[in-house]
Amino acid sequence: MSQTAVSAKPKREEILDIASRLFYQQGYGATGIKQIIDEVGIAKGTFYSHFTSKEELGLAWLRSRHELWTRWLEDAIRDSDSPAKKILTTFNFLEKWLVDYDYRGCAFINTMAEVPDYDNPLRKEVENHKRSLHERFQDLAAEHFKGGKMSTKNARQTGTTIYLLFEGAVVEAQNFHEPWPIHTAHKASKALLAS
């Protein structure tokens, strides 16, 4: 068996990889099936034997992106020795990620802006991703304040506030193409955790 045959990706995975790059770089709406087919170098029938529609491919992309991005985040905060440090490290991760990707921003927020219909399955995937991240901040905040004067309900509300700071930092860093929104959100989060 040749080295090429051994290292070749399954066609479905290759389609998803190329579509993922194009959807993120250009936007979901601006990327057509024909461009994906041409870049993969396959026949139209081959594409449709793996994905029945662009929407099905978009859903696979968002699910894959959720797993990848969550893994990046968890890897970045893993070595932090307290819930507060884990929360604050998310902002360090955010800055590195946005700089590395030239402030392209969040694939989920970008897709949400392109798909106005709330009932669209793509929007549901965006919501699932954001809900997961929101709950992660809530859980970390509850763990940080556990045993203190703050109730669990208020601690989780603080986690929600930090989540909103994080999300706002994503959007505004992308908007301004600068890291200062991340630094501001980090500082505000640090003050909330010290309260």
CORDAKA-V243407 format. One record per residue. NEAR is the number of other C-alpha atoms within 8 Angstrom. Layout:
((NEAR) (NEAR))
//
This chain:
((4) (5) (6) (6) (7) (7) (6) (6) (6) (6) (6) (7) (8) (10) (12) (11) (8) (11) (11) (9) (8) (12) (12) (10) (7) (8) (12) (11) (7) (7) (11) (7) (7) (7) (8) (13) (13) (8) (7) (9) (6) (8) (7) (8) (6) (8) (11) (9) (7) (7) (9) (8) (7) (8) (7) (9) (12) (10) (11) (9) (11) (13) (9) (8) (9) (9) (8) (8) (8) (8) (8) (8) (10) (8) (7) (10) (12) (7) (5) (9) (6) (7) (11) (10) (10) (13) (12) (11) (11) (11) (13) (8) (10) (10) (10) (8) (8) (14) (8) (7) (8) (7) (11) (9) (12) (8) (9) (9) (9) (10) (13) (11) (7) (9) (10) (6) (6) (7) (6) (8) (7) (13) (13) (10) (11) (13) (8) (8) (10) (8) (8) (8) (9) (11) (8) (8) (14) (15) (10) (13) (16) (12) (8) (10) (11) (8) (5) (6) (5) (9) (7) (9) (6) (8) (13) (13) (9) (11) (15) (11) (8) (11) (12) (8) (11) (11) (8) (9) (11) (14) (10) (10) (16) (12) (6) (6) (9) (8) (8) (7) (12) (14) (9) (8) (13) (10) (8) (9) (11) (9) (8) (8) (9) (5) (4))
//
